[in-house]
Amino acid sequence: MKIVLSPAKSLDYETELPTRRGTQPKFLEEAETLNAKLERKSKKALRDLMNISASLADLNYQRYKEFTTPFNKSNARPAIYAFAGDVYQGLDAYSISEKKIDLLQDTVRILSGMYGVLRPLDLIQPYRLEMGTDLKIQRKKNLYEFWGDSVTEALNEELDEDETFLNLASQEYFKVINPKKLKVPVIAPVFKDFKNGELKIISFFAKKARGSMARYVIDNDTKTLRGLKGFDYDGYSYSEKYTENELEPVFIR
């Protein structure tokens, strides 16, 4: 199985790492190109481009200036331990045992505006660059055009013909993938909660549930849609009643 996740804006470069392993991102040259564009921008230009506060613009201005290659364990951190936020709370990568790290590395892929697509142990430096940012670069009007089909092709290189592909990324990030060009169908679970007597998607809970489902897959070495239907973390359960499309299984609580 392959899983795609979104990254997170909040980062953690302080918590002690549970492993000394690290790998190099596939699209590091592209990341250097993007960073070179960003580091030339003023703090005000960054603030306007990303619609962020002055303090965040200051922070990321400094990050772009400090970006340096090659990446190593002293200047970068494995992506799965660098990203914080709701999805990564659900995943709780720090508690995944050493014997499961190879499975994690083989299964999870993180989509990124800066790095295209990352494996869990791929080293990254601190950054902020959401996929939906209208950054014009190399005659491309935004990041979707910049990445083109390269992310889709990279995933296809890794996918077996009958492998299960699980989309646990947000719409903003999944748009960098062309599903019609993927060699396998996409399974896109939906997580809903009862609130005030109504069943609805609640963003915070849905984000955490995406991470929890990724953790379920790793814990159980799940490989099929049938196996995914056994997902029961955080009180969710598969609902045949509310599932209208087999490729969009609904989980409720």
MOLIN-V503142 format. One record per pair of residues at least 6 apart in sequence whose ideal C-beta (glycine too) atoms are under 6 Angstrom apart, sorted by the first residue. I is the first residue (numbers start at 1). GAP is how many residues later the second one is. D is the distance in whole Angstrom. If there is no record, write none. Layout:
i | gap | d
I | GAP | D
I | GAP | D
This chain:
i | gap | d
1 | 106 | 6
1 | 163 | 4
1 | 222 | 5
2 | 163 | 5
3 | 104 | 6
3 | 105 | 5
3 | 163 | 5
3 | 165 | 6
3 | 211 | 5
4 | 105 | 5
4 | 107 | 6
4 | 163 | 6
4 | 165 | 5
5 | 82 | 6
5 | 105 | 5
5 | 163 | 5
5 | 164 | 6
6 | 163 | 5
6 | 164 | 5
6 | 167 | 4
7 | 76 | 5
7 | 103 | 6
7 | 105 | 5
8 | 75 | 4
8 | 76 | 6
8 | 77 | 3
8 | 80 | 6
10 | 74 | 4
10 | 75 | 5
11 | 71 | 6
11 | 115 | 6
12 | 72 | 4
13 | 64 | 6
17 | 64 | 6
18 | 76 | 6
21 | 100 | 5
22 | 51 | 5
22 | 56 | 5
22 | 99 | 6
22 | 101 | 5
23 | 98 | 5
23 | 99 | 5
25 | 90 | 5
25 | 93 | 6
25 | 97 | 4
26 | 128 | 6
27 | 88 | 6
27 | 89 | 4
31 | 83 | 5
31 | 84 | 5
34 | 80 | 6
35 | 29 | 6
35 | 32 | 5
37 | 100 | 5
38 | 26 | 5
39 | 25 | 4
39 | 26 | 6
43 | 14 | 5
43 | 15 | 6
43 | 18 | 5
46 | 11 | 5
46 | 14 | 6
46 | 15 | 6
47 | 10 | 4
60 | 68 | 5
63 | 63 | 5
63 | 64 | 6
67 | 58 | 6
71 | 52 | 4
76 | 47 | 4
76 | 48 | 6
76 | 49 | 5
78 | 43 | 5
79 | 31 | 5
79 | 39 | 4
79 | 43 | 5
79 | 45 | 5
80 | 13 | 5
80 | 40 | 4
82 | 42 | 6
86 | 121 | 4
86 | 122 | 5
87 | 120 | 5
87 | 123 | 5
87 | 124 | 4
88 | 123 | 6
89 | 119 | 6
90 | 118 | 4
90 | 121 | 3
90 | 122 | 4
91 | 120 | 4
91 | 123 | 5
91 | 124 | 5
96 | 8 | 6
100 | 118 | 6
103 | 115 | 6
104 | 16 | 5
104 | 114 | 5
105 | 14 | 6
105 | 15 | 5
105 | 16 | 5
108 | 12 | 5
109 | 8 | 5
110 | 8 | 4
111 | 6 | 6
111 | 58 | 5
111 | 62 | 4
111 | 65 | 6
112 | 6 | 6
113 | 16 | 4
113 | 17 | 5
113 | 18 | 4
113 | 30 | 5
114 | 13 | 5
114 | 15 | 4
116 | 31 | 6
116 | 35 | 5
117 | 34 | 5
117 | 37 | 6
131 | 12 | 6
131 | 41 | 5
131 | 42 | 5
131 | 45 | 6
132 | 40 | 5
134 | 8 | 5
135 | 8 | 6
137 | 9 | 6
140 | 6 | 4
144 | 32 | 6
147 | 29 | 5
151 | 25 | 5
151 | 26 | 6
152 | 25 | 5
152 | 26 | 5
152 | 29 | 5
156 | 27 | 5
159 | 24 | 6
159 | 25 | 6
163 | 21 | 6
164 | 60 | 6
165 | 19 | 5
165 | 21 | 5
166 | 21 | 5
167 | 7 | 6
167 | 19 | 5
167 | 21 | 4
168 | 42 | 4
168 | 46 | 6
179 | 7 | 5
185 | 62 | 6
187 | 38 | 6
187 | 60 | 5
188 | 60 | 5
189 | 60 | 5
190 | 58 | 6
190 | 60 | 5
191 | 15 | 4
191 | 18 | 4
191 | 60 | 5
192 | 7 | 5
192 | 9 | 6
192 | 60 | 5
193 | 9 | 5
193 | 12 | 5
193 | 60 | 6
212 | 21 | 4
212 | 22 | 5
213 | 18 | 5
216 | 15 | 5
216 | 17 | 5
222 | 6 | 6
229 | 9 | 4
235 | 18 | 4
236 | 15 | 4
236 | 17 | 5
238 | 13 | 6
239 | 11 | 5
239 | 13 | 5
242 | 8 | 4
243 | 6 | 5
243 | 7 | 5
